[in-house]
Amino acid sequence: TVLEVGDYDRRHGAVTGGLTDRQFEAVETATRLGYYAVPRGASLADVADELGIATGTASELLRRAEAHLMNRLVTSASG
């Protein structure tokens, strides 16, 4: 039985659910630019430039998103 038809929004997944649109955009941009690659392919300043925001704002968005994601990851893995 189909209960609903609509656009799928991947931010509502088991781990990413709860991120704000801006946090998700920051993480997505950082990932695309290589900020999380080893070795790192982009700096925080690169992420901020791509988003058109201050470096401090980019840092805050990523830190809050990372804290949320790590909490969700650990919580879902432990039970």
DSSP file (Angstrom, degrees, kcal/mol; ACC not computed):
  #  RESIDUE AA STRUCTURE BP1 BP2  ACC     N-H-->O    O-->H-N    N-H-->O    O-->H-N    TCO  KAPPA ALPHA  PHI   PSI    X-CA   Y-CA   Z-CA
    1    1 A T              0   0    0      0, 0.0     2,-0.6     0, 0.0     0, 0.0   0.000 360.0 360.0 360.0 126.3    0.0    0.0    0.0
    2    2 A V        +     0   0    0      1,-0.2     3,-0.1     3,-0.0     0, 0.0  -0.753 360.0 178.3 -84.3 121.7    1.4    3.4   -1.0
    3    3 A L        +     0   0    0     -2,-0.6     2,-0.3     1,-0.3    -1,-0.2   0.760  64.0   1.1 -94.6 -29.0    0.9    5.8    1.8
    4    4 A E        -     0   0    0      2,-0.1     2,-0.4     0, 0.0    -1,-0.3  -0.982  53.5-153.9-160.5 145.6    2.5    8.9    0.4
    5    5 A V        +     0   0    0     -2,-0.3     2,-0.3    -3,-0.1    -3,-0.0  -0.989  41.6 112.7-123.0 133.1    4.3   10.1   -2.7
    6    6 A G        -     0   0    0     -2,-0.4     2,-0.3     0, 0.0    -2,-0.1  -0.969  65.3 -51.5-174.9-175.3    6.8   12.9   -2.6
    7    7 A D        -     0   0    0     -2,-0.3     2,-0.5     1,-0.1    -2,-0.0  -0.575  51.9-123.5 -78.2 138.8   10.4   14.0   -3.0
    8    8 A Y        -     0   0    0     -2,-0.3     2,-0.6     2,-0.0    -1,-0.1  -0.711  20.9-162.1 -82.8 129.4   12.9   12.0   -1.0
    9    9 A D    >   -     0   0    0     -2,-0.5     3,-2.0     1,-0.1    -2,-0.0  -0.933   5.9-160.6-114.5 107.2   15.0   14.2    1.3
   10   10 A R  G >  S+     0   0    0     -2,-0.6     3,-1.5     1,-0.3     6,-0.3   0.638  82.2  77.6 -66.8 -13.4   18.2   12.3    2.3
   11   11 A R  G 3  S+     0   0    0      1,-0.3     8,-0.4     5,-0.1    -1,-0.3   0.670  85.7  63.6 -67.7 -14.4   18.7   14.6    5.3
   12   12 A H  G <  S+     0   0    0     -3,-2.0    -1,-0.3     5,-0.2    -2,-0.1   0.201  79.3 122.6 -95.9  17.6   16.0   12.7    7.1
   13   13 A G  S <> S-     0   0    0     -3,-1.5     4,-1.8     1,-0.1    -3,-0.0  -0.098  82.9 -90.1 -69.9 175.5   18.0    9.5    7.1
   14   14 A A  T  4 S+     0   0    0      1,-0.2    -1,-0.1     2,-0.2    62,-0.1   0.826 123.7  25.8 -59.5 -35.1   18.9    7.6   10.2
   15   15 A V  T  4 S+     0   0    0      1,-0.1    -1,-0.2    61,-0.0    57,-0.2   0.853 125.5  43.3 -98.3 -41.7   22.2    9.5   10.7
   16   16 A T  T >4 S+     0   0    0     -6,-0.3     3,-1.9     2,-0.1    -2,-0.2   0.602  81.1 117.6 -86.4 -10.6   21.7   12.8    9.0
   17   17 A G  T 3< S+     0   0    0     -4,-1.8    -5,-0.2     1,-0.2     3,-0.1  -0.294  71.1  35.2 -56.8 136.9   18.2   13.5   10.3
   18   18 A G  T 3  S+     0   0    0      1,-0.4    -1,-0.2    -7,-0.2     2,-0.2   0.232  82.3 126.3 101.8 -13.7   18.1   16.6   12.4
   19   19 A L    <   -     0   0    0     -3,-1.9    -1,-0.4    -8,-0.4     2,-0.1  -0.528  62.7-118.8 -72.2 144.1   20.7   18.6   10.6
   20   20 A T     >  -     0   0    0     -2,-0.2     4,-2.7     1,-0.1     5,-0.2  -0.389  27.2-107.7 -72.1 162.2   19.6   22.1    9.5
   21   21 A D  H  > S+     0   0    0      1,-0.2     4,-2.4     2,-0.2     5,-0.1   0.907 122.2  49.4 -56.2 -41.9   19.6   22.8    5.8
   22   22 A R  H  > S+     0   0    0      2,-0.2     4,-2.3     1,-0.2    -1,-0.2   0.888 109.9  49.7 -68.9 -39.4   22.6   25.0    6.2
   23   23 A Q  H  > S+     0   0    0      2,-0.2     4,-2.5     1,-0.2     5,-0.2   0.929 112.0  48.5 -63.4 -44.4   24.5   22.4    8.2
   24   24 A F  H  X S+     0   0    0     -4,-2.7     4,-2.9     1,-0.2    -2,-0.2   0.918 110.9  50.8 -61.9 -42.7   23.8   19.8    5.6
   25   25 A E  H  X S+     0   0    0     -4,-2.4     4,-2.6    -5,-0.2    -1,-0.2   0.899 110.4  49.7 -61.1 -41.0   24.9   22.2    2.8
   26   26 A A  H  X S+     0   0    0     -4,-2.3     4,-2.8     2,-0.2    -2,-0.2   0.927 113.6  44.6 -64.7 -45.4   28.2   22.9    4.7
   27   27 A V  H  X S+     0   0    0     -4,-2.5     4,-2.5     2,-0.2     5,-0.2   0.914 114.3  49.7 -65.3 -42.7   28.9   19.2    5.2
   28   28 A E  H  X S+     0   0    0     -4,-2.9     4,-2.4    -5,-0.2    -2,-0.2   0.921 113.9  45.3 -62.0 -44.1   28.0   18.4    1.6
   29   29 A T  H  X S+     0   0    0     -4,-2.6     4,-2.5    -5,-0.2     6,-0.2   0.926 112.5  50.6 -65.3 -45.8   30.2   21.2    0.3
   30   30 A A  H  X>S+     0   0    0     -4,-2.8     5,-2.8     1,-0.2     4,-0.9   0.901 112.6  47.1 -59.7 -41.7   33.1   20.3    2.6
   31   31 A T  H ><5S+     0   0    0     -4,-2.5     3,-0.7     3,-0.2    -1,-0.2   0.932 111.7  49.7 -65.5 -46.3   32.9   16.7    1.5
   32   32 A R  H 3<5S+     0   0    0     -4,-2.4    -2,-0.2     1,-0.2    -1,-0.2   0.875 111.9  48.6 -61.3 -38.5   32.7   17.6   -2.2
   33   33 A L  H 3<5S-     0   0    0     -4,-2.5    -1,-0.2    -5,-0.2    -2,-0.2   0.648 119.0-108.6 -78.1 -14.7   35.8   20.0   -1.9
   34   34 A G  T X<5S+     0   0    0     -4,-0.9     7,-3.1    -3,-0.7     3,-1.0   0.635  72.8 139.0  97.3  15.5   37.8   17.3   -0.1
   35   35 A Y  T 3 <S+     0   0    0     -5,-2.8    -4,-0.2     6,-0.3    -5,-0.1   0.847  80.6  40.6 -60.4 -34.5   37.9   18.9    3.4
   36   36 A Y  T 3  S+     0   0    0     -6,-0.5    -1,-0.3    -5,-0.1    -5,-0.1   0.405  94.3 110.2 -95.6   2.0   37.4   15.4    4.9
   37   37 A A  S <  S-     0   0    0     -3,-1.0     5,-0.1    -6,-0.1    -4,-0.0  -0.319  75.8-100.8 -73.1 159.4   39.8   13.6    2.6
   38   38 A V  S    S+     0   0    0      1,-0.2     2,-0.2     2,-0.1    -2,-0.1  -0.968 119.3  30.0-124.2 113.3   43.1   12.3    3.7
   39   39 A P  S    S-     0   0    0      0, 0.0    -1,-0.2     0, 0.0    -2,-0.1   0.577 117.8-109.8 -71.9 158.5   45.2   14.1    2.9
   40   40 A R        -     0   0    0     -2,-0.2    -5,-0.2     1,-0.1    -2,-0.1  -0.313  29.2-168.1 -60.4 130.2   42.9   17.1    3.2
   41   41 A G        +     0   0    0     -7,-3.1     2,-0.3     1,-0.1    -6,-0.3   0.500  69.0  29.6 -99.5  -5.9   42.1   18.5   -0.2
   42   42 A A  S    S-     0   0    0     -8,-0.7     2,-0.2    -5,-0.1    -1,-0.1  -0.992  72.2-130.8-151.2 150.9   40.5   21.8    0.9
   43   43 A S     >  -     0   0    0     -2,-0.3     4,-1.9     1,-0.1     5,-0.1  -0.478  33.5-105.1 -95.7 170.6   40.8   24.1    3.8
   44   44 A L  H  > S+     0   0    0      1,-0.2     4,-2.7     2,-0.2     5,-0.2   0.874 124.2  56.4 -60.3 -37.8   38.1   25.6    6.0
   45   45 A A  H  > S+     0   0    0      1,-0.2     4,-2.6     2,-0.2    -1,-0.2   0.874 104.2  52.9 -62.7 -37.2   38.6   28.9    4.2
   46   46 A D  H  > S+     0   0    0      2,-0.2     4,-2.3     1,-0.2    -2,-0.2   0.914 110.2  47.4 -63.5 -42.8   37.9   27.0    0.9
   47   47 A V  H  X S+     0   0    0     -4,-1.9     4,-2.0     2,-0.2    -2,-0.2   0.937 112.7  49.1 -63.2 -46.8   34.7   25.7    2.3
   48   48 A A  H  X>S+     0   0    0     -4,-2.7     5,-2.4     1,-0.2     4,-1.2   0.912 111.0  50.1 -59.8 -44.0   33.7   29.2    3.6
   49   49 A D  H  <5S+     0   0    0     -4,-2.6     3,-0.4     1,-0.2    -1,-0.2   0.917 109.6  50.8 -61.1 -43.8   34.5   30.8    0.2
   50   50 A E  H  <5S+     0   0    0     -4,-2.3    -1,-0.2     1,-0.2    -2,-0.2   0.864 115.1  42.9 -62.7 -36.5   32.4   28.2   -1.6
   51   51 A L  H  <5S-     0   0    0     -4,-2.0    -1,-0.2    -5,-0.2    -2,-0.2   0.609 109.7-123.8 -84.6 -13.1   29.5   28.9    0.7
   52   52 A G  T  <5S+     0   0    0     -4,-1.2     2,-0.3    -3,-0.4    -3,-0.2   0.861  71.7 113.6  72.5  36.3   30.0   32.6    0.6
   53   53 A I  S   <S-     0   0    0     -5,-2.4    -1,-0.3    -6,-0.1    -2,-0.1  -0.829  73.3 -81.5-132.5 169.7   30.3   32.9    4.4
   54   54 A A     >  -     0   0    0     -2,-0.3     4,-2.3     1,-0.1     5,-0.2  -0.359  38.9-117.7 -69.5 152.8   32.9   33.8    7.0
   55   55 A T  H  > S+     0   0    0      1,-0.2     4,-2.6     2,-0.2     5,-0.2   0.887 115.7  54.0 -58.7 -41.2   35.4   31.2    8.0
   56   56 A G  H  > S+     0   0    0      1,-0.2     4,-2.2     2,-0.2    -1,-0.2   0.869 108.0  49.8 -62.0 -37.6   34.2   31.3   11.6
   57   57 A T  H  > S+     0   0    0      2,-0.2     4,-2.5     1,-0.2    -2,-0.2   0.912 110.8  49.0 -68.0 -42.6   30.6   30.7   10.4
   58   58 A A  H  X S+     0   0    0     -4,-2.3     4,-2.6     1,-0.2     5,-0.2   0.915 110.8  51.4 -61.4 -43.0   31.7   27.7    8.3
   59   59 A S  H  X S+     0   0    0     -4,-2.6     4,-2.8     1,-0.2    -2,-0.2   0.923 110.8  47.7 -60.2 -45.8   33.6   26.3   11.3
   60   60 A E  H  X S+     0   0    0     -4,-2.2     4,-2.4     2,-0.2     5,-0.2   0.911 111.6  50.0 -63.2 -44.0   30.6   26.6   13.5
   61   61 A L  H  X S+     0   0    0     -4,-2.5     4,-2.3     1,-0.2    -2,-0.2   0.933 114.7  43.9 -60.2 -46.8   28.3   25.0   11.0
   62   62 A L  H  X S+     0   0    0     -4,-2.6     4,-3.2     2,-0.2     5,-0.2   0.905 112.8  51.3 -67.6 -41.6   30.6   22.1   10.5
   63   63 A R  H  X S+     0   0    0     -4,-2.8     4,-2.4    -5,-0.2    -2,-0.2   0.925 113.0  45.2 -62.4 -44.0   31.3   21.6   14.2
   64   64 A R  H  X S+     0   0    0     -4,-2.4     4,-2.1    -5,-0.2    -1,-0.2   0.916 115.8  46.8 -65.9 -42.0   27.6   21.5   15.1
   65   65 A A  H  X S+     0   0    0     -4,-2.3     4,-2.9    -5,-0.2    -2,-0.2   0.928 113.0  49.2 -64.9 -44.6   26.9   19.2   12.2
   66   66 A E  H  X S+     0   0    0     -4,-3.2     4,-2.8     2,-0.2     5,-0.3   0.904 110.2  50.9 -62.5 -42.1   29.8   16.9   13.1
   67   67 A A  H  X S+     0   0    0     -4,-2.4     4,-2.1    -5,-0.2    -1,-0.2   0.920 113.1  46.1 -61.3 -43.7   28.8   16.8   16.8
   68   68 A H  H  X S+     0   0    0     -4,-2.1     4,-2.5     2,-0.2    -2,-0.2   0.936 114.3  47.4 -63.8 -47.1   25.2   15.8   15.7
   69   69 A L  H  X S+     0   0    0     -4,-2.9     4,-2.7     2,-0.2    -2,-0.2   0.902 111.8  49.1 -64.2 -42.6   26.4   13.2   13.2
   70   70 A M  H  X S+     0   0    0     -4,-2.8     4,-2.7     2,-0.2     5,-0.3   0.914 111.7  49.8 -64.7 -41.7   28.9   11.6   15.6
   71   71 A N  H  X S+     0   0    0     -4,-2.1     4,-2.5    -5,-0.3    -2,-0.2   0.928 113.2  45.9 -61.0 -45.1   26.2   11.4   18.4
   72   72 A R  H  X S+     0   0    0     -4,-2.5     4,-2.6     2,-0.2     5,-0.2   0.898 113.3  50.4 -64.7 -40.4   23.7    9.8   15.9
   73   73 A L  H  X S+     0   0    0     -4,-2.7     4,-1.8     2,-0.2    -2,-0.2   0.938 114.5  42.3 -63.4 -48.4   26.4    7.4   14.7
   74   74 A V  H  X S+     0   0    0     -4,-2.7     4,-1.6     2,-0.2    -2,-0.2   0.900 115.7  49.8 -66.9 -41.4   27.4    6.3   18.1
   75   75 A T  H  < S+     0   0    0     -4,-2.5     4,-0.5    -5,-0.3    -2,-0.2   0.914 113.1  45.5 -64.8 -43.6   23.9    6.1   19.4
   76   76 A S  H  < S+     0   0    0     -4,-2.6     3,-0.4     1,-0.2    -1,-0.2   0.822 113.8  50.0 -71.6 -28.9   22.7    4.0   16.4
   77   77 A A  H  < S+     0   0    0     -4,-1.8    -1,-0.2    -5,-0.2    -2,-0.2   0.770 109.3  51.8 -78.7 -25.4   25.7    1.7   16.6
   78   78 A S     <        0   0    0     -4,-1.6    -1,-0.2    -5,-0.2    -2,-0.2   0.456 360.0 360.0 -94.9   0.6   25.3    1.0   20.3
   79   79 A G              0   0    0     -4,-0.5    -3,-0.2    -3,-0.4    -2,-0.1   0.495 360.0 360.0 167.2 360.0   21.8    0.0   20.4
